[in-house]
Amino acid sequence: MKNQLANIILFHRKRSGLTQLELAELAGVGKNMIYELENGKQSVRLDNLINVLRVLNINITFQSPLRESFLKEYPDADC
């Protein structure tokens, strides 16, 4: 999973024409964080990761065998 996420971020950043520094500035994180994400760092703050993904227009979708039941009970949930 870590390499998959790293590859997704790297691919989207390059396709967006952004440098690591530009992405970092837009996401409000340090350039080192972008480097670490693209190189498969295993532990990062979730809010920083979400900010990077948001800038790259990447959405996270949660999968679970109980997802349908959850959405019935919490119809306003955005997952």
mmCIF file of the N, C-alpha and C atoms, coordinates in Angstrom:
data_MODEL
# 
_entry.id   MODEL 
# 
loop_
_atom_site.group_PDB 
_atom_site.id 
_atom_site.type_symbol 
_atom_site.label_atom_id 
_atom_site.label_alt_id 
_atom_site.label_comp_id 
_atom_site.label_asym_id 
_atom_site.label_entity_id 
_atom_site.label_seq_id 
_atom_site.pdbx_PDB_ins_code 
_atom_site.Cartn_x 
_atom_site.Cartn_y 
_atom_site.Cartn_z 
_atom_site.occupancy 
_atom_site.B_iso_or_equiv 
_atom_site.pdbx_formal_charge 
_atom_site.auth_seq_id 
_atom_site.auth_comp_id 
_atom_site.auth_asym_id 
_atom_site.auth_atom_id 
_atom_site.pdbx_PDB_model_num 
ATOM 1   N N  . MET A 1 1  ? 0.817   -1.202 0.000   1.00 0.00 ? 1  MET A N  1 
ATOM 2   C CA . MET A 1 1  ? 0.000   0.000  0.000   1.00 0.00 ? 1  MET A CA 1 
ATOM 3   C C  . MET A 1 1  ? 0.859   1.264  0.000   1.00 0.00 ? 1  MET A C  1 
ATOM 4   N N  . LYS A 1 2  ? 1.967   1.260  0.780   1.00 0.00 ? 2  LYS A N  1 
ATOM 5   C CA . LYS A 1 2  ? 2.774   2.480  0.875   1.00 0.00 ? 2  LYS A CA 1 
ATOM 6   C C  . LYS A 1 2  ? 3.358   2.865  -0.477  1.00 0.00 ? 2  LYS A C  1 
ATOM 7   N N  . ASN A 1 3  ? 3.861   1.889  -1.236  1.00 0.00 ? 3  ASN A N  1 
ATOM 8   C CA . ASN A 1 3  ? 4.410   2.204  -2.551  1.00 0.00 ? 3  ASN A CA 1 
ATOM 9   C C  . ASN A 1 3  ? 3.319   2.626  -3.521  1.00 0.00 ? 3  ASN A C  1 
ATOM 10  N N  . GLN A 1 4  ? 2.152   2.044  -3.367  1.00 0.00 ? 4  GLN A N  1 
ATOM 11  C CA . GLN A 1 4  ? 1.025   2.402  -4.223  1.00 0.00 ? 4  GLN A CA 1 
ATOM 12  C C  . GLN A 1 4  ? 0.650   3.866  -4.001  1.00 0.00 ? 4  GLN A C  1 
ATOM 13  N N  . LEU A 1 5  ? 0.550   4.285  -2.753  1.00 0.00 ? 5  LEU A N  1 
ATOM 14  C CA . LEU A 1 5  ? 0.224   5.678  -2.451  1.00 0.00 ? 5  LEU A CA 1 
ATOM 15  C C  . LEU A 1 5  ? 1.337   6.601  -2.943  1.00 0.00 ? 5  LEU A C  1 
ATOM 16  N N  . ALA A 1 6  ? 2.568   6.215  -2.724  1.00 0.00 ? 6  ALA A N  1 
ATOM 17  C CA . ALA A 1 6  ? 3.699   7.026  -3.195  1.00 0.00 ? 6  ALA A CA 1 
ATOM 18  C C  . ALA A 1 6  ? 3.639   7.209  -4.707  1.00 0.00 ? 6  ALA A C  1 
ATOM 19  N N  . ASN A 1 7  ? 3.354   6.136  -5.431  1.00 0.00 ? 7  ASN A N  1 
ATOM 20  C CA . ASN A 1 7  ? 3.273   6.210  -6.890  1.00 0.00 ? 7  ASN A CA 1 
ATOM 21  C C  . ASN A 1 7  ? 2.098   7.063  -7.347  1.00 0.00 ? 7  ASN A C  1 
ATOM 22  N N  . ILE A 1 8  ? 0.984   6.980  -6.657  1.00 0.00 ? 8  ILE A N  1 
ATOM 23  C CA . ILE A 1 8  ? -0.189  7.788  -7.006  1.00 0.00 ? 8  ILE A CA 1 
ATOM 24  C C  . ILE A 1 8  ? 0.117   9.269  -6.830  1.00 0.00 ? 8  ILE A C  1 
ATOM 25  N N  . ILE A 1 9  ? 0.724   9.619  -5.713  1.00 0.00 ? 9  ILE A N  1 
ATOM 26  C CA . ILE A 1 9  ? 1.050   11.024 -5.450  1.00 0.00 ? 9  ILE A CA 1 
ATOM 27  C C  . ILE A 1 9  ? 2.063   11.531 -6.465  1.00 0.00 ? 9  ILE A C  1 
ATOM 28  N N  . LEU A 1 10 ? 3.104   10.775 -6.715  1.00 0.00 ? 10 LEU A N  1 
ATOM 29  C CA . LEU A 1 10 ? 4.127   11.181 -7.681  1.00 0.00 ? 10 LEU A CA 1 
ATOM 30  C C  . LEU A 1 10 ? 3.523   11.355 -9.070  1.00 0.00 ? 10 LEU A C  1 
ATOM 31  N N  . PHE A 1 11 ? 2.720   10.408 -9.503  1.00 0.00 ? 11 PHE A N  1 
ATOM 32  C CA . PHE A 1 11 ? 2.084   10.464 -10.818 1.00 0.00 ? 11 PHE A CA 1 
ATOM 33  C C  . PHE A 1 11 ? 1.220   11.716 -10.950 1.00 0.00 ? 11 PHE A C  1 
ATOM 34  N N  . HIS A 1 12 ? 0.368   11.950 -9.971  1.00 0.00 ? 12 HIS A N  1 
ATOM 35  C CA . HIS A 1 12 ? -0.536  13.100 -10.035 1.00 0.00 ? 12 HIS A CA 1 
ATOM 36  C C  . HIS A 1 12 ? 0.222   14.432 -9.958  1.00 0.00 ? 12 HIS A C  1 
ATOM 37  N N  . ARG A 1 13 ? 1.268   14.479 -9.146  1.00 0.00 ? 13 ARG A N  1 
ATOM 38  C CA . ARG A 1 13 ? 2.040   15.718 -9.058  1.00 0.00 ? 13 ARG A CA 1 
ATOM 39  C C  . ARG A 1 13 ? 2.684   16.033 -10.407 1.00 0.00 ? 13 ARG A C  1 
ATOM 40  N N  . LYS A 1 14 ? 3.300   15.024 -11.010 1.00 0.00 ? 14 LYS A N  1 
ATOM 41  C CA . LYS A 1 14 ? 3.956   15.256 -12.300 1.00 0.00 ? 14 LYS A CA 1 
ATOM 42  C C  . LYS A 1 14 ? 2.947   15.611 -13.383 1.00 0.00 ? 14 LYS A C  1 
ATOM 43  N N  . ARG A 1 15 ? 1.819   14.921 -13.417 1.00 0.00 ? 15 ARG A N  1 
ATOM 44  C CA . ARG A 1 15 ? 0.782   15.222 -14.413 1.00 0.00 ? 15 ARG A CA 1 
ATOM 45  C C  . ARG A 1 15 ? 0.196   16.614 -14.212 1.00 0.00 ? 15 ARG A C  1 
ATOM 46  N N  . SER A 1 16 ? 0.230   17.097 -12.969 1.00 0.00 ? 16 SER A N  1 
ATOM 47  C CA . SER A 1 16 ? -0.263  18.442 -12.672 1.00 0.00 ? 16 SER A CA 1 
ATOM 48  C C  . SER A 1 16 ? 0.762   19.509 -13.006 1.00 0.00 ? 16 SER A C  1 
ATOM 49  N N  . GLY A 1 17 ? 1.980   19.078 -13.344 1.00 0.00 ? 17 GLY A N  1 
ATOM 50  C CA . GLY A 1 17 ? 3.032   20.027 -13.693 1.00 0.00 ? 17 GLY A CA 1 
ATOM 51  C C  . GLY A 1 17 ? 3.590   20.770 -12.495 1.00 0.00 ? 17 GLY A C  1 
ATOM 52  N N  . LEU A 1 18 ? 3.481   20.165 -11.312 1.00 0.00 ? 18 LEU A N  1 
ATOM 53  C CA . LEU A 1 18 ? 3.952   20.816 -10.097 1.00 0.00 ? 18 LEU A CA 1 
ATOM 54  C C  . LEU A 1 18 ? 5.296   20.250 -9.664  1.00 0.00 ? 18 LEU A C  1 
ATOM 55  N N  . THR A 1 19 ? 6.137   21.108 -9.130  1.00 0.00 ? 19 THR A N  1 
ATOM 56  C CA . THR A 1 19 ? 7.348   20.637 -8.478  1.00 0.00 ? 19 THR A CA 1 
ATOM 57  C C  . THR A 1 19 ? 6.982   20.212 -7.060  1.00 0.00 ? 19 THR A C  1 
ATOM 58  N N  . GLN A 1 20 ? 7.889   19.532 -6.393  1.00 0.00 ? 20 GLN A N  1 
ATOM 59  C CA . GLN A 1 20 ? 7.643   19.168 -4.997  1.00 0.00 ? 20 GLN A CA 1 
ATOM 60  C C  . GLN A 1 20 ? 7.429   20.417 -4.148  1.00 0.00 ? 20 GLN A C  1 
ATOM 61  N N  . LEU A 1 21 ? 8.212   21.453 -4.401  1.00 0.00 ? 21 LEU A N  1 
ATOM 62  C CA . LEU A 1 21 ? 8.084   22.692 -3.637  1.00 0.00 ? 21 LEU A CA 1 
ATOM 63  C C  . LEU A 1 21 ? 6.733   23.354 -3.883  1.00 0.00 ? 21 LEU A C  1 
ATOM 64  N N  . GLU A 1 22 ? 6.298   23.404 -5.127  1.00 0.00 ? 22 GLU A N  1 
ATOM 65  C CA . GLU A 1 22 ? 4.996   24.013 -5.443  1.00 0.00 ? 22 GLU A CA 1 
ATOM 66  C C  . GLU A 1 22 ? 3.850   23.255 -4.773  1.00 0.00 ? 22 GLU A C  1 
ATOM 67  N N  . LEU A 1 23 ? 3.897   21.923 -4.838  1.00 0.00 ? 23 LEU A N  1 
ATOM 68  C CA . LEU A 1 23 ? 2.858   21.127 -4.191  1.00 0.00 ? 23 LEU A CA 1 
ATOM 69  C C  . LEU A 1 23 ? 2.873   21.356 -2.686  1.00 0.00 ? 23 LEU A C  1 
ATOM 70  N N  . ALA A 1 24 ? 4.059   21.379 -2.109  1.00 0.00 ? 24 ALA A N  1 
ATOM 71  C CA . ALA A 1 24 ? 4.180   21.609 -0.670  1.00 0.00 ? 24 ALA A CA 1 
ATOM 72  C C  . ALA A 1 24 ? 3.564   22.948 -0.276  1.00 0.00 ? 24 ALA A C  1 
ATOM 73  N N  . GLU A 1 25 ? 3.849   23.986 -1.038  1.00 0.00 ? 25 GLU A N  1 
ATOM 74  C CA . GLU A 1 25 ? 3.312   25.312 -0.730  1.00 0.00 ? 25 GLU A CA 1 
ATOM 75  C C  . GLU A 1 25 ? 1.798   25.333 -0.847  1.00 0.00 ? 25 GLU A C  1 
ATOM 76  N N  . LEU A 1 26 ? 1.263   24.725 -1.896  1.00 0.00 ? 26 LEU A N  1 
ATOM 77  C CA . LEU A 1 26 ? -0.191  24.696 -2.082  1.00 0.00 ? 26 LEU A CA 1 
ATOM 78  C C  . LEU A 1 26 ? -0.890  23.897 -0.981  1.00 0.00 ? 26 LEU A C  1 
ATOM 79  N N  . ALA A 1 27 ? -0.221  22.854 -0.486  1.00 0.00 ? 27 ALA A N  1 
ATOM 80  C CA . ALA A 1 27 ? -0.816  21.994 0.542   1.00 0.00 ? 27 ALA A CA 1 
ATOM 81  C C  . ALA A 1 27 ? -0.518  22.492 1.958   1.00 0.00 ? 27 ALA A C  1 
ATOM 82  N N  . GLY A 1 28 ? 0.361   23.473 2.074   1.00 0.00 ? 28 GLY A N  1 
ATOM 83  C CA . GLY A 1 28 ? 0.702   23.994 3.398   1.00 0.00 ? 28 GLY A CA 1 
ATOM 84  C C  . GLY A 1 28 ? 1.567   23.040 4.214   1.00 0.00 ? 28 GLY A C  1 
ATOM 85  N N  . VAL A 1 29 ? 2.421   22.301 3.522   1.00 0.00 ? 29 VAL A N  1 
ATOM 86  C CA . VAL A 1 29 ? 3.337   21.374 4.198   1.00 0.00 ? 29 VAL A CA 1 
ATOM 87  C C  . VAL A 1 29 ? 4.755   21.669 3.733   1.00 0.00 ? 29 VAL A C  1 
ATOM 88  N N  . GLY A 1 30 ? 5.719   21.035 4.366   1.00 0.00 ? 30 GLY A N  1 
ATOM 89  C CA . GLY A 1 30 ? 7.111   21.220 3.976   1.00 0.00 ? 30 GLY A CA 1 
ATOM 90  C C  . GLY A 1 30 ? 7.469   20.398 2.746   1.00 0.00 ? 30 GLY A C  1 
ATOM 91  N N  . LYS A 1 31 ? 8.469   20.873 2.009   1.00 0.00 ? 31 LYS A N  1 
ATOM 92  C CA . LYS A 1 31 ? 8.926   20.151 0.817   1.00 0.00 ? 31 LYS A CA 1 
ATOM 93  C C  . LYS A 1 31 ? 9.405   18.745 1.173   1.00 0.00 ? 31 LYS A C  1 
ATOM 94  N N  . ASN A 1 32 ? 10.012  18.606 2.334   1.00 0.00 ? 32 ASN A N  1 
ATOM 95  C CA . ASN A 1 32 ? 10.489  17.292 2.755   1.00 0.00 ? 32 ASN A CA 1 
ATOM 96  C C  . ASN A 1 32 ? 9.337   16.296 2.877   1.00 0.00 ? 32 ASN A C  1 
ATOM 97  N N  . MET A 1 33 ? 8.176   16.771 3.270   1.00 0.00 ? 33 MET A N  1 
ATOM 98  C CA . MET A 1 33 ? 7.040   15.861 3.402   1.00 0.00 ? 33 MET A CA 1 
ATOM 99  C C  . MET A 1 33 ? 6.653   15.292 2.043   1.00 0.00 ? 33 MET A C  1 
ATOM 100 N N  . ILE A 1 34 ? 6.656   16.123 1.006   1.00 0.00 ? 34 ILE A N  1 
ATOM 101 C CA . ILE A 1 34 ? 6.325   15.636 -0.337  1.00 0.00 ? 34 ILE A CA 1 
ATOM 102 C C  . ILE A 1 34 ? 7.355   14.610 -0.772  1.00 0.00 ? 34 ILE A C  1 
ATOM 103 N N  . TYR A 1 35 ? 8.628   14.910 -0.545  1.00 0.00 ? 35 TYR A N  1 
ATOM 104 C CA . TYR A 1 35 ? 9.690   13.963 -0.872  1.00 0.00 ? 35 TYR A CA 1 
ATOM 105 C C  . TYR A 1 35 ? 9.467   12.640 -0.148  1.00 0.00 ? 35 TYR A C  1 
ATOM 106 N N  . GLU A 1 36 ? 9.179   12.714 1.152   1.00 0.00 ? 36 GLU A N  1 
ATOM 107 C CA . GLU A 1 36 ? 8.974   11.506 1.950   1.00 0.00 ? 36 GLU A CA 1 
ATOM 108 C C  . GLU A 1 36 ? 7.747   10.721 1.482   1.00 0.00 ? 36 GLU A C  1 
ATOM 109 N N  . LEU A 1 37 ? 6.658   11.417 1.170   1.00 0.00 ? 37 LEU A N  1 
ATOM 110 C CA . LEU A 1 37 ? 5.462   10.734 0.676   1.00 0.00 ? 37 LEU A CA 1 
ATOM 111 C C  . LEU A 1 37 ? 5.757   9.998  -0.626  1.00 0.00 ? 37 LEU A C  1 
ATOM 112 N N  . GLU A 1 38 ? 6.466   10.664 -1.524  1.00 0.00 ? 38 GLU A N  1 
ATOM 113 C CA . GLU A 1 38 ? 6.774   10.054 -2.817  1.00 0.00 ? 38 GLU A CA 1 
ATOM 114 C C  . GLU A 1 38 ? 7.784   8.920  -2.710  1.00 0.00 ? 38 GLU A C  1 
ATOM 115 N N  . ASN A 1 39 ? 8.444   8.832  -1.577  1.00 0.00 ? 39 ASN A N  1 
ATOM 116 C CA . ASN A 1 39 ? 9.410   7.763  -1.361  1.00 0.00 ? 39 ASN A CA 1 
ATOM 117 C C  . ASN A 1 39 ? 8.906   6.720  -0.365  1.00 0.00 ? 39 ASN A C  1 
ATOM 118 N N  . GLY A 1 40 ? 7.603   6.742  -0.108  1.00 0.00 ? 40 GLY A N  1 
ATOM 119 C CA . GLY A 1 40 ? 6.978   5.679  0.660   1.00 0.00 ? 40 GLY A CA 1 
ATOM 120 C C  . GLY A 1 40 ? 7.093   5.768  2.166   1.00 0.00 ? 40 GLY A C  1 
ATOM 121 N N  . LYS A 1 41 ? 7.281   6.972  2.707   1.00 0.00 ? 41 LYS A N  1 
ATOM 122 C CA . LYS A 1 41 ? 7.326   7.100  4.166   1.00 0.00 ? 41 LYS A CA 1 
ATOM 123 C C  . LYS A 1 41 ? 6.056   6.499  4.754   1.00 0.00 ? 41 LYS A C  1 
ATOM 124 N N  . GLN A 1 42 ? 6.218   5.728  5.811   1.00 0.00 ? 42 GLN A N  1 
ATOM 125 C CA . GLN A 1 42 ? 5.097   4.983  6.359   1.00 0.00 ? 42 GLN A CA 1 
ATOM 126 C C  . GLN A 1 42 ? 4.258   5.745  7.364   1.00 0.00 ? 42 GLN A C  1 
ATOM 127 N N  . SER A 1 43 ? 4.809   6.752  8.010   1.00 0.00 ? 43 SER A N  1 
ATOM 128 C CA . SER A 1 43 ? 4.014   7.474  9.005   1.00 0.00 ? 43 SER A CA 1 
ATOM 129 C C  . SER A 1 43 ? 4.047   8.972  8.718   1.00 0.00 ? 43 SER A C  1 
ATOM 130 N N  . VAL A 1 44 ? 2.866   9.508  8.487   1.00 0.00 ? 44 VAL A N  1 
ATOM 131 C CA . VAL A 1 44 ? 2.696   10.945 8.276   1.00 0.00 ? 44 VAL A CA 1 
ATOM 132 C C  . VAL A 1 44 ? 1.423   11.371 8.993   1.00 0.00 ? 44 VAL A C  1 
ATOM 133 N N  . ARG A 1 45 ? 1.316   12.645 9.274   1.00 0.00 ? 45 ARG A N  1 
ATOM 134 C CA . ARG A 1 45 ? 0.079   13.153 9.889   1.00 0.00 ? 45 ARG A CA 1 
ATOM 135 C C  . ARG A 1 45 ? -1.037  13.091 8.863   1.00 0.00 ? 45 ARG A C  1 
ATOM 136 N N  . LEU A 1 46 ? -2.166  12.574 9.291   1.00 0.00 ? 46 LEU A N  1 
ATOM 137 C CA . LEU A 1 46 ? -3.296  12.400 8.398   1.00 0.00 ? 46 LEU A CA 1 
ATOM 138 C C  . LEU A 1 46 ? -3.748  13.717 7.795   1.00 0.00 ? 46 LEU A C  1 
ATOM 139 N N  . ASP A 1 47 ? -3.790  14.782 8.584   1.00 0.00 ? 47 ASP A N  1 
ATOM 140 C CA . ASP A 1 47 ? -4.237  16.065 8.045   1.00 0.00 ? 47 ASP A CA 1 
ATOM 141 C C  . ASP A 1 47 ? -3.299  16.572 6.953   1.00 0.00 ? 47 ASP A C  1 
ATOM 142 N N  . ASN A 1 48 ? -1.998  16.340 7.103   1.00 0.00 ? 48 ASN A N  1 
ATOM 143 C CA . ASN A 1 48 ? -1.050  16.742 6.049   1.00 0.00 ? 48 ASN A CA 1 
ATOM 144 C C  . ASN A 1 48 ? -1.256  15.927 4.784   1.00 0.00 ? 48 ASN A C  1 
ATOM 145 N N  . LEU A 1 49 ? -1.455  14.630 4.941   1.00 0.00 ? 49 LEU A N  1 
ATOM 146 C CA . LEU A 1 49 ? -1.706  13.770 3.784   1.00 0.00 ? 49 LEU A CA 1 
ATOM 147 C C  . LEU A 1 49 ? -2.978  14.203 3.068   1.00 0.00 ? 49 LEU A C  1 
ATOM 148 N N  . ILE A 1 50 ? -4.020  14.470 3.818   1.00 0.00 ? 50 ILE A N  1 
ATOM 149 C CA . ILE A 1 50 ? -5.288  14.903 3.215   1.00 0.00 ? 50 ILE A CA 1 
ATOM 150 C C  . ILE A 1 50 ? -5.108  16.215 2.466   1.00 0.00 ? 50 ILE A C  1 
ATOM 151 N N  . ASN A 1 51 ? -4.332  17.139 3.004   1.00 0.00 ? 51 ASN A N  1 
ATOM 152 C CA . ASN A 1 51 ? -4.082  18.408 2.315   1.00 0.00 ? 51 ASN A CA 1 
ATOM 153 C C  . ASN A 1 51 ? -3.375  18.190 0.981   1.00 0.00 ? 51 ASN A C  1 
ATOM 154 N N  . VAL A 1 52 ? -2.401  17.301 0.956   1.00 0.00 ? 52 VAL A N  1 
ATOM 155 C CA . VAL A 1 52 ? -1.678  16.994 -0.285  1.00 0.00 ? 52 VAL A CA 1 
ATOM 156 C C  . VAL A 1 52 ? -2.633  16.358 -1.301  1.00 0.00 ? 52 VAL A C  1 
ATOM 157 N N  . LEU A 1 53 ? -3.409  15.384 -0.854  1.00 0.00 ? 53 LEU A N  1 
ATOM 158 C CA . LEU A 1 53 ? -4.349  14.713 -1.749  1.00 0.00 ? 53 LEU A CA 1 
ATOM 159 C C  . LEU A 1 53 ? -5.391  15.684 -2.287  1.00 0.00 ? 53 LEU A C  1 
ATOM 160 N N  . ARG A 1 54 ? -5.849  16.601 -1.451  1.00 0.00 ? 54 ARG A N  1 
ATOM 161 C CA . ARG A 1 54 ? -6.857  17.588 -1.870  1.00 0.00 ? 54 ARG A CA 1 
ATOM 162 C C  . ARG A 1 54 ? -6.308  18.475 -2.997  1.00 0.00 ? 54 ARG A C  1 
ATOM 163 N N  . VAL A 1 55 ? -5.063  18.924 -2.860  1.00 0.00 ? 55 VAL A N  1 
ATOM 164 C CA . VAL A 1 55 ? -4.443  19.763 -3.892  1.00 0.00 ? 55 VAL A CA 1 
ATOM 165 C C  . VAL A 1 55 ? -4.358  19.003 -5.214  1.00 0.00 ? 55 VAL A C  1 
ATOM 166 N N  . LEU A 1 56 ? -4.093  17.699 -5.142  1.00 0.00 ? 56 LEU A N  1 
ATOM 167 C CA . LEU A 1 56 ? -3.959  16.885 -6.350  1.00 0.00 ? 56 LEU A CA 1 
ATOM 168 C C  . LEU A 1 56 ? -5.298  16.338 -6.854  1.00 0.00 ? 56 LEU A C  1 
ATOM 169 N N  . ASN A 1 57 ? -6.387  16.722 -6.205  1.00 0.00 ? 57 ASN A N  1 
ATOM 170 C CA . ASN A 1 57 ? -7.734  16.247 -6.566  1.00 0.00 ? 57 ASN A CA 1 
ATOM 171 C C  . ASN A 1 57 ? -7.853  14.731 -6.487  1.00 0.00 ? 57 ASN A C  1 
ATOM 172 N N  . ILE A 1 58 ? -7.263  14.161 -5.445  1.00 0.00 ? 58 ILE A N  1 
ATOM 173 C CA . ILE A 1 58 ? -7.347  12.723 -5.195  1.00 0.00 ? 58 ILE A CA 1 
ATOM 174 C C  . ILE A 1 58 ? -8.305  12.510 -4.036  1.00 0.00 ? 58 ILE A C  1 
ATOM 175 N N  . ASN A 1 59 ? -9.295  11.668 -4.230  1.00 0.00 ? 59 ASN A N  1 
ATOM 176 C CA . ASN A 1 59 ? -10.260 11.352 -3.186  1.00 0.00 ? 59 ASN A CA 1 
ATOM 177 C C  . ASN A 1 59 ? -9.949  10.011 -2.553  1.00 0.00 ? 59 ASN A C  1 
ATOM 178 N N  . ILE A 1 60 ? -10.203 9.922  -1.259  1.00 0.00 ? 60 ILE A N  1 
ATOM 179 C CA . ILE A 1 60 ? -10.047 8.669  -0.539  1.00 0.00 ? 60 ILE A CA 1 
ATOM 180 C C  . ILE A 1 60 ? -11.427 8.032  -0.406  1.00 0.00 ? 60 ILE A C  1 
ATOM 181 N N  . THR A 1 61 ? -11.514 6.761  -0.738  1.00 0.00 ? 61 THR A N  1 
ATOM 182 C CA . THR A 1 61 ? -12.752 6.018  -0.579  1.00 0.00 ? 61 THR A CA 1 
ATOM 183 C C  . THR A 1 61 ? -12.493 4.864  0.375   1.00 0.00 ? 61 THR A C  1 
ATOM 184 N N  . PHE A 1 62 ? -13.303 4.769  1.417   1.00 0.00 ? 62 PHE A N  1 
ATOM 185 C CA . PHE A 1 62 ? -13.153 3.692  2.379   1.00 0.00 ? 62 PHE A CA 1 
ATOM 186 C C  . PHE A 1 62 ? -13.966 2.494  1.939   1.00 0.00 ? 62 PHE A C  1 
ATOM 187 N N  . GLN A 1 63 ? -13.345 1.332  1.986   1.00 0.00 ? 63 GLN A N  1 
ATOM 188 C CA . GLN A 1 63 ? -14.000 0.087  1.629   1.00 0.00 ? 63 GLN A CA 1 
ATOM 189 C C  . GLN A 1 63 ? -14.180 -0.754 2.884   1.00 0.00 ? 63 GLN A C  1 
ATOM 190 N N  . SER A 1 64 ? -15.338 -1.355 3.014   1.00 0.00 ? 64 SER A N  1 
ATOM 191 C CA . SER A 1 64 ? -15.623 -2.197 4.164   1.00 0.00 ? 64 SER A CA 1 
ATOM 192 C C  . SER A 1 64 ? -16.782 -3.107 3.814   1.00 0.00 ? 64 SER A C  1 
ATOM 193 N N  . PRO A 1 65 ? -16.791 -4.320 4.351   1.00 0.00 ? 65 PRO A N  1 
ATOM 194 C CA . PRO A 1 65 ? -17.940 -5.185 4.109   1.00 0.00 ? 65 PRO A CA 1 
ATOM 195 C C  . PRO A 1 65 ? -19.216 -4.624 4.750   1.00 0.00 ? 65 PRO A C  1 
ATOM 196 N N  . LEU A 1 66 ? -19.065 -3.661 5.654   1.00 0.00 ? 66 LEU A N  1 
ATOM 197 C CA . LEU A 1 66 ? -20.223 -3.059 6.326   1.00 0.00 ? 66 LEU A CA 1 
ATOM 198 C C  . LEU A 1 66 ? -20.568 -1.678 5.768   1.00 0.00 ? 66 LEU A C  1 
ATOM 199 N N  . ARG A 1 67 ? -19.945 -1.305 4.674   1.00 0.00 ? 67 ARG A N  1 
ATOM 200 C CA . ARG A 1 67 ? -20.125 0.041  4.122   1.00 0.00 ? 67 ARG A CA 1 
ATOM 201 C C  . ARG A 1 67 ? -21.591 0.366  3.834   1.00 0.00 ? 67 ARG A C  1 
ATOM 202 N N  . GLU A 1 68 ? -22.288 -0.543 3.187   1.00 0.00 ? 68 GLU A N  1 
ATOM 203 C CA . GLU A 1 68 ? -23.703 -0.284 2.849   1.00 0.00 ? 68 GLU A CA 1 
ATOM 204 C C  . GLU A 1 68 ? -24.549 -0.096 4.102   1.00 0.00 ? 68 GLU A C  1 
ATOM 205 N N  . SER A 1 69 ? -24.339 -0.923 5.098   1.00 0.00 ? 69 SER A N  1 
ATOM 206 C CA . SER A 1 69 ? -25.075 -0.787 6.363   1.00 0.00 ? 69 SER A CA 1 
ATOM 207 C C  . SER A 1 69 ? -24.739 0.538  7.033   1.00 0.00 ? 69 SER A C  1 
ATOM 208 N N  . PHE A 1 70 ? -23.471 0.905  7.005   1.00 0.00 ? 70 PHE A N  1 
ATOM 209 C CA . PHE A 1 70 ? -23.042 2.169  7.590   1.00 0.00 ? 70 PHE A CA 1 
ATOM 210 C C  . PHE A 1 70 ? -23.729 3.347  6.904   1.00 0.00 ? 70 PHE A C  1 
ATOM 211 N N  . LEU A 1 71 ? -23.756 3.333  5.578   1.00 0.00 ? 71 LEU A N  1 
ATOM 212 C CA . LEU A 1 71 ? -24.364 4.439  4.835   1.00 0.00 ? 71 LEU A CA 1 
ATOM 213 C C  . LEU A 1 71 ? -25.868 4.524  5.060   1.00 0.00 ? 71 LEU A C  1 
ATOM 214 N N  . LYS A 1 72 ? -26.511 3.406  5.323   1.00 0.00 ? 72 LYS A N  1 
ATOM 215 C CA . LYS A 1 72 ? -27.943 3.434  5.657   1.00 0.00 ? 72 LYS A CA 1 
ATOM 216 C C  . LYS A 1 72 ? -28.165 4.091  7.007   1.00 0.00 ? 72 LYS A C  1 
ATOM 217 N N  . GLU A 1 73 ? -27.268 3.805  7.935   1.00 0.00 ? 73 GLU A N  1 
ATOM 218 C CA . GLU A 1 73 ? -27.401 4.373  9.288   1.00 0.00 ? 73 GLU A CA 1 
ATOM 219 C C  . GLU A 1 73 ? -26.922 5.821  9.346   1.00 0.00 ? 73 GLU A C  1 
ATOM 220 N N  . TYR A 1 74 ? -25.942 6.160  8.516   1.00 0.00 ? 74 TYR A N  1 
ATOM 221 C CA . TYR A 1 74 ? -25.387 7.517  8.469   1.00 0.00 ? 74 TYR A CA 1 
ATOM 222 C C  . TYR A 1 74 ? -25.425 8.021  7.024   1.00 0.00 ? 74 TYR A C  1 
ATOM 223 N N  . PRO A 1 75 ? -26.607 8.369  6.540   1.00 0.00 ? 75 PRO A N  1 
ATOM 224 C CA . PRO A 1 75 ? -26.745 8.736  5.124   1.00 0.00 ? 75 PRO A CA 1 
ATOM 225 C C  . PRO A 1 75 ? -25.974 10.002 4.719   1.00 0.00 ? 75 PRO A C  1 
ATOM 226 N N  . ASP A 1 76 ? -25.633 10.837 5.680   1.00 0.00 ? 76 ASP A N  1 
ATOM 227 C CA . ASP A 1 76 ? -24.912 12.068 5.367   1.00 0.00 ? 76 ASP A CA 1 
ATOM 228 C C  . ASP A 1 76 ? -23.399 11.874 5.372   1.00 0.00 ? 76 ASP A C  1 
ATOM 229 N N  . ALA A 1 77 ? -22.953 10.666 5.671   1.00 0.00 ? 77 ALA A N  1 
ATOM 230 C CA . ALA A 1 77 ? -21.513 10.404 5.722   1.00 0.00 ? 77 ALA A CA 1 
ATOM 231 C C  . ALA A 1 77 ? -20.924 10.556 4.321   1.00 0.00 ? 77 ALA A C  1 
ATOM 232 N N  . ASP A 1 78 ? -19.772 11.158 4.260   1.00 0.00 ? 78 ASP A N  1 
ATOM 233 C CA . ASP A 1 78 ? -19.090 11.385 2.980   1.00 0.00 ? 78 ASP A CA 1 
ATOM 234 C C  . ASP A 1 78 ? -17.871 10.491 2.909   1.00 0.00 ? 78 ASP A C  1 
ATOM 235 N N  . CYS A 1 79 ? -18.092 9.240  2.536   1.00 0.00 ? 79 CYS A N  1 
ATOM 236 C CA . CYS A 1 79 ? -16.960 8.320  2.458   1.00 0.00 ? 79 CYS A CA 1 
ATOM 237 C C  . CYS A 1 79 ? -17.162 7.443  1.254   1.00 0.00 ? 79 CYS A C  1 
# 
